[in-house]
Amino acid sequence: MKNKKALDILNLVNDEYILAANPENITKTKTQKSYKRSRMSAAISVTACFLILVFSFVLVHTNVSRPYAKIARLLNSNDYAGSYGSLSPDPGAPDAIGPNDKNTSDGKYEEITDNQVNGVIEADLIKRSDEYIYYMHHPIFLYGNTPTLCIYSIDGENSEMVGKYTVTERYERSDGSNMVIKGFYLSEDCTRVTVILSYYYNHKEYNHFDNTELISLDVSDPKNIKELNRITVLGYYLDSRLVDGDILLFNGYDIGGRYDLNNEKTFVPHIDHGEGFEIIPAKDIIVSDFTTYRNYTVVTRINEKDFDIKDTVAYYSTNSSFFYVSENNIYILRTYADYNQELLEEDNIQSFFSKQVTEISRLSYANDKLTPKGSIVIDGSIGNQYWLDEYNGILRAVTSTGEYTYKEGLTTSADLYCIDINKMKIAASVTQFAPKGESVQSVRFNKDRAYVCTALVISFIDPVFFFDLSDIENITYTDTGDIEGYSSSLVNFGDDLCLGIGVGNSKSTFKVEIYQKGEYIVKSVCSYEIENSNFPTDYKAYLIDRENKLIGFGITVRDPNVPESSSELYLLLQYDGEKLELIKSIDIKGEPNTKRAVLIDGYLYVFGNHFKVEKL
């Protein structure tokens, strides 16, 4: 790899030692005519075998500074199974080129995705410049069974599609599965789009099936879109970010069941940055002393412009499904059960106590490098990226806790932790603050404030907690009391307001609620509910306009009297200071999670299976 990281615990092991240590690979001594020579030769062979086996035992079983050997030992000591992946550019793709010499776009990037962290861009199905709106139609939509990037002019009621590009996969799918769009990025100069898609293909040589592809498109001339480059990731896409012209790609690699302990190429991921396949160097792999899974979480830093791979770090036995990325750090998670045996004296039997715990690893991405900065283990599990937030050198984390004992069975609650990121130690905490039996449903931080919704889901009742974190040595909190339903997303809405998006008194009732922080209490101000509906579960599907106090979303509403009848809509609500009011309802087909809209100069541009513009 281009950037060499000096990690004391991560060094390359010589394959010859492992091969030599395998009794099946040791050459047996031939029978000699002289009995004395035979005995001497046998003694030498036995001694040599003993010394080699002892050396191998020390190398493979005790020397934790050699991760390939350590991973081999871990694989040999448990029964986990999975699949295995690698990364390679498409050899059939055109040579990497720059955008058209004549930049006919000349546009200015306008951010419309409600990113968690300013300057840390998240992939979405919609992006825009000052001239165009870029929207990725999903495979099941208008343009057939392949995803299509469509570019629309920004011209109010006269807007129209000015260009489109149908995305194809590198490998031909033979199982009938669809490609799934994970989102895309638009470059700051608005000349390139990076599309991220996934699909299924059986790579027998790697015992692997999941594919993720990054495809770079030249969109400087919307009427003549061209492919620039592509990278194929043999592994499953987890998440990504775009920061300062670099894509931070997060992939999962499961180890297949057909690995060979004598060949690290069968259980360590590969990367190809244009010069052929390379195994991830040992120095780039972090192996915990305590492992729980047979997989890797791989973080790769890729230059958005030319797809040059700048750096890679792989965490072995880490099960992150999402990532929190702050201005300078990436936080990677591993949740597992911590078991402890306990003696119940009154019953004179052995029992087990277990609880969920999460290891949080900090990875700095400053100065073009990926540098591990330690880790910490806290109680509970973390549901998504919004349950984490870094502010003034402190990482705040909210967890749902779960403990099981022989006497009480499973009990749940919630904790809040403040972690000093430089020391990776707990600086303050509030534990078990939720009512017993409840679990965390959503979290939102806003500087020195935090909102947390907990609920006993089966009863559709929740409180929303407000935390004052301005003084972590004296954390205070209050709550709304029981409110019908619960929020799956909490959103900072400006002016001491918090927007709750979730369900009402049933899973088919969509609810939007406004909370306000008073001097001594946080209270519900108003709500808007829609019964018998299918609504978005992806936060990016919501239009959030804090300045105008607007929230927009796609929704499908069913007629309870006519089960086969439904209305596919895009709705726009506005908070007027007292209530939430419906100000726009637009008929447009499409799945709620993939519909998008953007408000520009008094016009609402709405995208689903097709495209509509309406003046507000």
C-alpha positions as CSV (number, residue, x, y, z in Angstrom):
1,M,0.0,0.0,0.0
2,K,1.2,3.6,-0.6
3,N,1.0,4.8,3.0
4,K,3.1,2.7,5.4
5,K,1.8,2.6,9.0
6,A,4.1,1.5,11.8
7,L,1.9,-0.6,14.1
8,D,4.0,-2.5,16.6
9,I,1.5,-5.4,16.9
10,L,1.0,-5.9,13.1
11,N,3.9,-7.6,11.2
12,L,4.0,-10.0,8.3
13,V,4.6,-13.7,9.0
14,N,6.7,-15.8,6.7
15,D,4.6,-18.5,5.1
16,E,7.6,-20.9,5.0
17,Y,7.5,-21.2,8.8
18,I,3.9,-22.3,8.8
19,L,4.4,-24.7,5.9
20,A,7.5,-26.2,7.6
21,A,5.6,-26.6,10.9
22,N,2.9,-28.7,9.2
23,P,3.8,-32.4,9.9
24,E,2.3,-33.3,6.5
25,N,4.9,-31.1,4.8
26,I,8.0,-32.5,6.7
27,T,10.1,-34.8,4.5
28,K,10.4,-38.2,6.1
29,T,14.0,-39.8,6.5
30,K,14.7,-42.5,4.0
31,T,15.6,-46.0,5.2
32,Q,19.4,-46.4,5.5
33,K,21.5,-49.5,5.1
34,S,23.4,-48.8,8.3
35,Y,21.3,-49.4,11.4
36,K,23.5,-47.0,13.3
37,R,23.1,-44.3,10.7
38,S,19.3,-45.0,10.6
39,R,19.0,-44.5,14.4
40,M,21.1,-41.3,14.2
41,S,19.1,-39.9,11.3
42,A,15.8,-40.7,13.0
43,A,17.0,-39.0,16.2
44,I,18.0,-35.9,14.2
45,S,14.7,-36.0,12.3
46,V,12.7,-36.3,15.5
47,T,14.7,-33.5,17.1
48,A,14.3,-31.3,14.1
49,C,10.5,-32.0,13.9
50,F,10.3,-31.2,17.6
51,L,12.2,-27.9,17.3
52,I,10.1,-26.9,14.2
53,L,6.8,-27.7,15.9
54,V,7.9,-25.8,19.1
55,F,8.9,-22.8,16.9
56,S,5.6,-23.1,15.0
57,F,3.6,-23.2,18.3
58,V,5.4,-20.1,19.6
59,L,4.9,-18.3,16.3
60,V,1.3,-19.2,15.6
61,H,0.0,-19.5,19.1
62,T,1.8,-16.9,21.2
63,N,3.3,-14.2,19.0
64,V,0.4,-11.7,18.8
65,S,2.6,-9.4,16.8
66,R,2.0,-11.5,13.7
67,P,-1.6,-11.1,12.6
68,Y,-1.8,-13.5,9.7
69,A,-0.7,-16.3,12.1
70,K,-3.0,-15.0,14.8
71,I,-6.0,-15.0,12.4
72,A,-5.1,-18.5,11.2
73,R,-5.0,-19.6,14.9
74,L,-8.4,-18.0,15.6
75,L,-9.9,-19.6,12.5
76,N,-8.6,-22.9,13.6
77,S,-10.1,-22.6,17.1
78,N,-13.8,-21.8,16.4
79,D,-16.6,-22.7,14.0
80,Y,-17.7,-19.5,12.4
81,A,-18.2,-19.4,8.7
82,G,-18.9,-16.8,6.0
83,S,-17.7,-15.5,2.7
84,Y,-14.6,-13.7,1.6
85,G,-14.0,-10.7,-0.6
86,S,-11.5,-8.5,-2.5
87,L,-11.3,-5.2,-4.3
88,S,-10.3,-4.7,-7.9
89,P,-10.7,-2.1,-10.7
90,D,-12.6,-3.4,-13.7
91,P,-10.0,-4.4,-16.3
92,G,-12.7,-4.1,-19.0
93,A,-13.5,-0.5,-18.0
94,P,-12.1,2.4,-20.1
95,D,-8.8,3.8,-19.1
96,A,-9.1,6.5,-16.4
97,I,-9.6,9.9,-18.0
98,G,-10.4,13.3,-16.8
99,P,-13.7,15.1,-17.5
100,N,-14.2,16.7,-20.9
101,D,-11.6,19.3,-21.7
102,K,-14.5,21.7,-22.3
103,N,-16.4,22.0,-19.1
104,T,-19.9,22.8,-20.3
105,S,-21.4,22.4,-16.8
106,D,-19.4,25.1,-15.0
107,G,-21.8,24.7,-12.1
108,K,-21.7,25.4,-8.4
109,Y,-22.4,22.6,-5.9
110,E,-25.4,23.1,-3.6
111,E,-25.8,20.7,-0.7
112,I,-29.3,19.4,-0.2
113,T,-28.6,16.1,1.8
114,D,-29.2,16.7,5.5
115,N,-25.7,15.4,6.5
116,Q,-25.1,14.6,10.1
117,V,-21.8,16.5,10.2
118,N,-21.1,19.7,8.2
119,G,-18.5,19.0,5.5
120,V,-18.8,15.2,5.8
121,I,-21.0,14.4,2.8
122,E,-23.2,11.3,2.7
123,A,-24.3,9.5,-0.4
124,D,-27.9,10.0,-1.5
125,L,-30.2,9.4,-4.4
126,I,-30.4,13.2,-5.2
127,K,-27.8,15.9,-5.5
128,R,-27.8,19.4,-7.2
129,S,-25.8,22.2,-8.6
130,D,-27.0,25.7,-9.3
131,E,-28.0,24.5,-12.8
132,Y,-29.1,20.9,-12.5
133,I,-30.7,18.3,-10.3
134,Y,-29.3,14.8,-10.4
135,Y,-31.5,11.9,-9.4
136,M,-30.9,8.2,-9.5
137,H,-34.0,6.2,-10.5
138,H,-34.1,2.8,-8.8
139,P,-34.1,-0.4,-10.9
140,I,-37.8,-1.1,-10.4
141,F,-38.8,2.3,-11.7
142,L,-39.5,3.9,-15.0
143,Y,-36.4,3.0,-16.9
144,G,-36.6,-0.8,-16.5
145,N,-34.5,-3.2,-14.5
146,T,-31.3,-1.1,-14.4
147,P,-30.6,2.0,-12.4
148,T,-30.5,5.2,-14.4
149,L,-28.9,8.6,-13.5
150,C,-31.2,11.4,-14.8
151,I,-30.2,15.1,-14.9
152,Y,-32.9,17.8,-14.9
153,S,-32.7,21.5,-15.6
154,I,-33.7,23.9,-12.8
155,D,-36.3,26.1,-14.6
156,G,-39.5,25.9,-12.6
157,E,-42.5,24.6,-14.6
158,N,-40.3,24.5,-17.7
159,S,-37.8,22.1,-16.2
160,E,-37.0,19.0,-18.2
161,M,-34.7,16.0,-18.3
162,V,-31.5,17.0,-20.2
163,G,-29.5,13.8,-19.9
164,K,-29.5,10.3,-18.6
165,Y,-27.1,7.4,-18.1
166,T,-28.0,3.8,-17.5
167,V,-25.6,2.1,-15.1
168,T,-24.5,-1.5,-15.8
169,E,-22.7,-4.0,-13.6
170,R,-19.2,-5.4,-14.3
171,Y,-20.4,-9.0,-14.0
172,E,-23.5,-10.4,-15.6
173,R,-25.9,-11.5,-13.0
174,S,-27.1,-15.1,-13.6
175,D,-29.5,-15.5,-10.7
176,G,-32.1,-12.9,-11.6
177,S,-31.3,-10.6,-8.7
178,N,-31.6,-6.8,-9.1
179,M,-28.9,-4.2,-8.7
180,V,-29.5,-2.0,-5.7
181,I,-28.4,1.7,-5.7
182,K,-26.7,2.7,-2.5
183,G,-26.5,6.4,-3.5
184,F,-24.0,8.6,-5.3
185,Y,-21.8,11.7,-4.9
186,L,-21.5,14.8,-7.0
187,S,-18.0,16.4,-7.1
188,E,-17.5,19.9,-5.8
189,D,-17.0,21.3,-9.4
190,C,-20.1,19.4,-10.6
191,T,-18.2,17.6,-13.4
192,R,-18.2,14.0,-11.9
193,V,-20.7,11.7,-10.3
194,T,-19.6,8.6,-8.3
195,V,-22.3,6.0,-8.3
196,I,-22.4,3.2,-5.7
197,L,-24.3,0.0,-6.4
198,S,-24.4,-3.5,-5.2
199,Y,-25.5,-6.8,-6.7
200,Y,-25.1,-10.6,-6.5
201,Y,-22.6,-12.6,-8.5
202,N,-21.0,-15.9,-7.7
203,H,-17.2,-15.5,-7.7
204,K,-16.3,-19.2,-7.3
205,E,-12.6,-18.5,-7.2
206,Y,-13.1,-16.3,-4.1
207,N,-16.0,-18.3,-2.6
208,H,-17.8,-14.9,-2.6
209,F,-21.1,-13.6,-3.8
210,D,-21.7,-9.9,-2.9
211,N,-20.4,-7.2,-5.1
212,T,-20.1,-3.4,-4.6
213,E,-19.1,-1.1,-7.5
214,L,-18.0,2.5,-7.5
215,I,-18.5,4.0,-11.0
216,S,-17.1,7.5,-11.9
217,L,-19.1,9.3,-14.5
218,D,-18.2,12.5,-16.4
219,V,-21.3,14.7,-16.3
220,S,-19.7,18.0,-17.4
221,D,-21.9,17.7,-20.5
222,P,-25.2,16.3,-19.3
223,K,-26.1,15.3,-22.9
224,N,-23.0,13.2,-23.3
225,I,-22.3,11.4,-20.0
226,K,-19.3,9.2,-20.1
227,E,-17.8,6.5,-17.8
228,L,-14.4,7.5,-16.4
229,N,-13.4,4.6,-14.1
230,R,-14.8,2.0,-11.8
231,I,-13.8,-0.1,-8.9
232,T,-15.4,-3.5,-8.1
233,V,-15.5,-4.5,-4.4
234,L,-15.9,-8.2,-3.7
235,G,-17.6,-7.7,-0.4
236,Y,-20.8,-6.1,0.9
237,Y,-21.2,-2.3,1.0
238,L,-21.7,-0.9,4.5
239,D,-21.4,2.9,4.2
240,S,-19.3,5.7,2.8
241,R,-18.6,9.4,3.1
242,L,-17.0,12.1,0.9
243,V,-14.6,14.5,2.6
244,D,-12.3,16.9,1.0
245,G,-12.3,15.1,-2.4
246,D,-11.8,11.6,-0.9
247,I,-14.3,8.8,-0.6
248,L,-14.2,6.9,2.7
249,L,-15.5,3.5,1.8
250,F,-16.6,1.0,4.4
251,N,-16.9,-2.6,3.4
252,G,-17.6,-5.9,5.1
253,Y,-15.6,-9.1,4.2
254,D,-16.8,-12.4,5.5
255,I,-14.4,-15.4,5.4
256,G,-15.7,-18.3,3.4
257,G,-15.7,-21.9,4.7
258,R,-13.1,-23.1,2.1
259,Y,-10.1,-21.2,3.5
260,D,-6.7,-22.8,3.7
261,L,-4.7,-22.1,6.9
262,N,-1.5,-22.5,5.0
263,N,-2.4,-19.8,2.5
264,E,-3.4,-16.4,3.9
265,K,-4.7,-15.4,0.5
266,T,-7.8,-17.5,1.3
267,F,-8.7,-15.7,4.5
268,V,-7.3,-12.1,4.1
269,P,-9.0,-9.5,1.8
270,H,-7.3,-8.3,-1.3
271,I,-7.0,-4.8,-2.9
272,D,-6.0,-3.9,-6.5
273,H,-5.2,-0.2,-7.2
274,G,-4.2,-0.8,-10.8
275,E,-1.2,-3.1,-10.5
276,G,-2.9,-6.4,-9.9
277,F,-4.3,-8.1,-6.8
278,E,-2.4,-7.5,-3.5
279,I,-3.2,-9.0,-0.2
280,I,-3.9,-6.4,2.5
281,P,-0.5,-6.0,4.3
282,A,-0.3,-7.3,7.8
283,K,0.6,-3.8,9.0
284,D,-2.9,-2.6,7.9
285,I,-4.8,-5.3,9.8
286,I,-5.9,-4.8,13.4
287,V,-6.7,-7.9,15.4
288,S,-8.4,-7.7,18.8
289,D,-7.2,-9.9,21.6
290,F,-10.8,-11.0,21.9
291,T,-12.6,-11.9,18.7
292,T,-16.2,-12.8,18.1
293,Y,-16.8,-13.0,14.3
294,R,-15.0,-14.4,11.2
295,N,-15.1,-11.2,9.2
296,Y,-13.3,-7.9,8.5
297,T,-14.5,-4.4,8.4
298,V,-12.4,-2.6,5.8
299,V,-12.0,1.1,5.5
300,T,-10.5,2.3,2.2
301,R,-9.7,5.9,1.4
302,I,-10.1,6.6,-2.4
303,N,-9.4,9.8,-4.3
304,E,-12.7,10.8,-5.9
305,K,-11.1,12.3,-9.0
306,D,-8.8,9.5,-10.2
307,F,-9.9,6.5,-8.0
308,D,-6.4,6.2,-6.5
309,I,-6.4,4.2,-3.3
310,K,-4.6,6.3,-0.7
311,D,-4.8,4.0,2.4
312,T,-6.6,1.0,3.9
313,V,-7.2,-0.3,7.4
314,A,-8.9,-3.6,8.1
315,Y,-10.4,-4.6,11.5
316,Y,-10.6,-8.3,11.9
317,S,-13.7,-9.7,13.8
318,T,-15.7,-6.4,13.8
319,N,-19.4,-6.3,12.9
320,S,-20.0,-2.7,12.1
321,S,-23.2,-2.1,10.0
322,F,-22.9,1.7,10.2
323,F,-20.2,4.3,11.0
324,Y,-20.1,7.7,12.7
325,V,-17.7,10.0,10.9
326,S,-16.8,13.3,12.5
327,E,-14.7,16.1,11.1
328,N,-11.4,14.2,11.8
329,N,-12.3,10.7,13.0
330,I,-14.1,7.5,12.0
331,Y,-15.7,5.5,14.8
332,I,-16.1,1.7,14.1
333,L,-18.3,-0.5,16.3
334,R,-18.3,-4.1,17.5
335,T,-21.2,-5.3,19.6
336,Y,-21.1,-8.6,21.4
337,A,-22.4,-10.4,24.5
338,D,-20.2,-10.4,27.6
339,Y,-20.8,-13.7,29.5
340,N,-20.0,-14.3,33.2
341,Q,-20.7,-17.4,35.1
342,E,-22.2,-16.8,38.6
343,L,-23.0,-19.2,41.5
344,L,-26.5,-19.0,42.9
345,E,-25.8,-20.1,46.4
346,E,-29.4,-20.4,47.5
347,D,-30.1,-22.8,44.6
348,N,-26.6,-24.3,44.6
349,I,-26.4,-24.2,40.9
350,Q,-24.3,-22.5,38.3
351,S,-25.9,-19.8,36.1
352,F,-24.9,-17.3,33.5
353,F,-25.0,-13.5,33.6
354,S,-24.7,-11.8,30.2
355,K,-25.0,-8.3,28.9
356,Q,-24.5,-6.5,25.6
357,V,-21.3,-4.4,25.2
358,T,-19.9,-2.3,22.4
359,E,-16.3,-1.7,21.5
360,I,-15.8,1.7,19.8
361,S,-12.6,2.0,17.8
362,R,-11.4,5.5,16.8
363,L,-9.7,5.9,13.4
364,S,-8.2,9.2,12.5
365,Y,-8.3,10.2,8.8
366,A,-6.3,13.4,9.1
367,N,-3.4,14.2,6.6
368,D,-4.5,11.6,4.0
369,K,-3.8,8.8,6.4
370,L,-5.9,6.3,8.3
371,T,-4.4,6.1,11.8
372,P,-5.8,3.9,14.6
373,K,-6.2,5.8,17.8
374,G,-7.3,3.2,20.3
375,S,-10.7,1.8,21.5
376,I,-13.0,1.6,24.5
377,V,-15.7,-0.9,25.6
378,I,-19.0,0.5,27.0
379,D,-22.2,-1.2,28.1
380,G,-25.1,-1.6,25.6
381,S,-25.6,-1.5,21.9
382,I,-25.7,1.4,19.4
383,G,-28.5,1.5,16.9
384,N,-27.3,3.9,14.2
385,Q,-24.8,6.7,13.5
386,Y,-27.0,9.3,15.1
387,W,-26.5,7.7,18.5
388,L,-22.9,9.0,18.4
389,D,-21.6,12.6,18.3
390,E,-18.2,14.2,18.8
391,Y,-18.1,17.7,20.3
392,N,-15.2,19.6,21.8
393,G,-13.0,16.6,22.2
394,I,-15.7,14.5,23.7
395,L,-17.5,11.6,22.0
396,R,-21.1,11.3,23.3
397,A,-22.7,7.9,22.9
398,V,-26.2,6.6,23.8
399,T,-26.7,2.9,24.2
400,S,-29.6,0.5,24.7
401,T,-28.6,-1.8,27.5
402,G,-29.7,-5.4,27.8
403,E,-28.8,-7.7,30.7
404,Y,-29.8,-11.3,31.3
405,T,-29.7,-13.1,34.7
406,Y,-31.1,-16.4,35.9
407,K,-33.4,-14.7,38.4
408,E,-34.7,-11.7,36.4
409,G,-34.4,-12.8,32.8
410,L,-33.8,-10.0,30.3
411,T,-34.0,-6.4,31.5
412,T,-33.4,-3.3,29.2
413,S,-32.8,0.4,29.8
414,A,-30.5,3.1,28.4
415,D,-27.1,4.7,29.1
416,L,-25.4,7.9,28.0
417,Y,-21.5,8.1,28.0
418,C,-19.1,11.0,27.5
419,I,-15.8,9.7,26.3
420,D,-12.5,11.7,26.2
421,I,-11.3,10.9,22.6
422,N,-7.7,11.6,23.3
423,K,-7.5,9.1,26.2
424,M,-10.4,6.9,25.0
425,K,-11.7,6.8,28.5
426,I,-15.1,7.6,30.0
427,A,-15.2,11.1,31.4
428,A,-18.8,11.0,32.5
429,S,-21.9,8.9,32.2
430,V,-25.6,8.6,33.1
431,T,-26.7,5.0,33.3
432,Q,-30.1,3.2,33.4
433,F,-32.0,6.5,32.8
434,A,-34.9,4.9,30.8
435,P,-37.8,3.2,32.5
436,K,-37.1,-0.5,33.0
437,G,-38.0,-2.6,30.0
438,E,-37.7,0.2,27.5
439,S,-35.0,0.6,24.8
440,V,-33.7,3.5,22.8
441,Q,-35.5,4.2,19.5
442,S,-33.8,7.4,18.3
443,V,-31.2,10.0,19.4
444,R,-30.2,13.4,18.2
445,F,-27.3,15.6,19.5
446,N,-27.2,19.4,19.0
447,K,-23.9,20.8,20.4
448,D,-24.3,20.6,24.2
449,R,-27.8,19.2,24.0
450,A,-29.2,15.7,23.4
451,Y,-32.7,14.3,22.7
452,V,-33.3,10.6,23.3
453,C,-36.5,8.7,22.6
454,T,-37.1,5.4,24.4
455,A,-40.1,3.1,24.2
456,L,-41.6,-0.2,25.1
457,V,-42.3,-0.9,21.5
458,I,-45.2,-3.3,22.0
459,S,-47.2,-0.7,23.9
460,F,-46.5,2.2,21.5
461,I,-45.8,4.6,24.4
462,D,-42.6,6.6,24.8
463,P,-41.0,9.4,26.7
464,V,-38.5,11.8,25.0
465,F,-35.5,12.8,27.2
466,F,-33.7,16.1,27.0
467,F,-30.1,16.1,28.3
468,D,-28.1,19.3,29.1
469,L,-24.5,18.4,28.4
470,S,-22.9,21.8,28.8
471,D,-21.2,20.6,32.0
472,I,-20.4,16.9,31.8
473,E,-19.5,16.9,35.5
474,N,-23.1,17.9,36.2
475,I,-25.3,16.3,33.5
476,T,-29.0,17.1,34.0
477,Y,-32.0,15.7,32.1
478,T,-35.8,15.8,32.0
479,D,-38.4,14.0,29.9
480,T,-41.8,14.6,28.3
481,G,-43.6,11.8,30.2
482,D,-45.5,9.1,28.4
483,I,-46.6,10.1,24.8
484,E,-48.5,7.9,22.4
485,G,-46.2,6.3,19.7
486,Y,-42.5,6.8,19.4
487,S,-39.9,8.5,17.2
488,S,-37.6,6.5,14.9
489,S,-35.8,9.7,14.0
490,L,-35.2,12.8,16.1
491,V,-34.2,15.9,14.2
492,N,-32.8,19.3,15.3
493,F,-35.4,21.7,13.8
494,G,-34.0,25.0,15.0
495,D,-35.3,27.5,17.6
496,D,-35.2,25.1,20.5
497,L,-37.4,22.7,18.5
498,C,-36.9,19.0,18.0
499,L,-38.8,17.1,15.3
500,G,-39.9,13.6,16.0
501,I,-40.6,11.3,13.0
502,G,-42.0,7.8,13.7
503,V,-45.2,6.0,14.5
504,G,-48.4,6.8,16.4
505,N,-50.6,4.2,18.2
506,S,-49.8,1.4,15.7
507,K,-47.1,0.5,13.2
508,S,-49.3,1.6,10.3
509,T,-49.8,5.1,11.7
510,F,-47.2,7.6,10.6
511,K,-46.6,10.5,13.1
512,V,-44.7,13.7,12.9
513,E,-44.4,15.5,16.2
514,I,-42.8,18.8,17.4
515,Y,-41.1,19.0,20.8
516,Q,-39.9,22.2,22.5
517,K,-37.4,22.7,25.2
518,G,-38.7,24.9,28.0
519,E,-36.9,26.2,31.1
520,Y,-37.5,23.1,33.2
521,I,-39.2,20.6,30.8
522,V,-39.4,19.3,27.3
523,K,-42.9,19.1,26.0
524,S,-44.9,18.0,22.9
525,V,-46.3,21.0,21.1
526,C,-48.3,19.4,18.3
527,S,-48.4,16.3,16.0
528,Y,-49.6,15.2,12.6
529,E,-50.7,11.6,12.0
530,I,-51.6,9.5,8.9
531,E,-53.3,6.1,9.4
532,N,-53.1,3.0,7.2
533,S,-49.8,4.1,5.6
534,N,-46.4,2.9,4.4
535,F,-43.8,5.6,5.1
536,P,-40.1,6.1,4.8
537,T,-37.6,4.4,7.2
538,D,-34.6,6.0,5.5
539,Y,-33.8,9.4,7.1
540,K,-32.5,10.8,3.8
541,A,-36.0,10.3,2.3
542,Y,-37.2,13.3,4.3
543,L,-36.9,16.9,3.1
544,I,-35.9,19.0,6.2
545,D,-36.1,22.8,5.7
546,R,-35.3,24.4,9.1
547,E,-35.5,28.0,7.8
548,N,-39.1,27.6,6.6
549,K,-40.0,24.9,9.1
550,L,-40.9,22.4,6.4
551,I,-40.9,18.6,6.3
552,G,-41.6,16.6,3.1
553,F,-41.9,12.9,2.6
554,G,-43.2,10.2,0.2
555,I,-46.0,8.0,1.5
556,T,-48.5,5.4,0.4
557,V,-51.9,5.6,2.0
558,R,-54.3,2.6,1.9
559,D,-58.1,2.7,1.9
560,P,-59.1,0.3,4.7
561,N,-62.4,-0.3,3.0
562,V,-60.8,-1.2,-0.3
563,P,-57.6,-3.1,0.5
564,E,-56.3,-3.2,-3.1
565,S,-56.7,0.6,-3.4
566,S,-53.9,3.0,-2.3
567,S,-52.7,6.5,-3.0
568,E,-49.0,7.2,-3.7
569,L,-48.2,10.7,-2.6
570,Y,-45.6,13.2,-1.7
571,L,-46.7,15.4,1.2
572,L,-45.2,18.7,2.5
573,L,-46.0,19.9,6.1
574,Q,-45.2,23.2,7.6
575,Y,-45.0,24.2,11.3
576,D,-46.5,27.7,11.8
577,G,-45.5,28.1,15.4
578,E,-48.6,26.4,16.8
579,K,-49.5,23.4,14.6
580,L,-48.3,21.2,11.7
581,E,-50.3,21.9,8.6
582,L,-50.4,20.1,5.2
583,I,-49.6,22.6,2.5
584,K,-49.0,20.4,-0.5
585,S,-50.1,16.9,-1.6
586,I,-48.7,15.6,-4.9
587,D,-49.6,12.4,-6.7
588,I,-46.4,10.6,-7.6
589,K,-45.7,6.9,-7.7
590,G,-42.7,5.3,-6.1
591,E,-41.4,3.6,-3.0
592,P,-41.5,6.0,0.0
593,N,-37.8,5.3,0.8
594,T,-36.6,6.3,-2.7
595,K,-38.7,9.4,-3.3
596,R,-36.9,12.7,-3.0
597,A,-37.8,16.4,-3.3
598,V,-36.0,19.7,-3.2
599,L,-37.3,23.2,-2.8
600,I,-35.7,25.9,-5.0
601,D,-37.0,29.5,-5.4
602,G,-40.6,28.7,-4.5
603,Y,-40.8,25.5,-6.6
604,L,-41.0,22.0,-5.3
605,Y,-39.2,19.5,-7.5
606,V,-40.4,16.0,-6.7
607,F,-38.9,12.7,-7.9
608,G,-40.2,9.1,-7.8
609,N,-41.1,6.8,-10.7
610,H,-41.4,10.1,-12.7
611,F,-40.8,13.8,-12.2
612,K,-43.0,16.7,-11.2
613,V,-42.6,20.4,-10.4
614,E,-45.2,22.4,-8.5
615,K,-45.2,26.0,-7.3
616,L,-45.8,26.7,-3.6
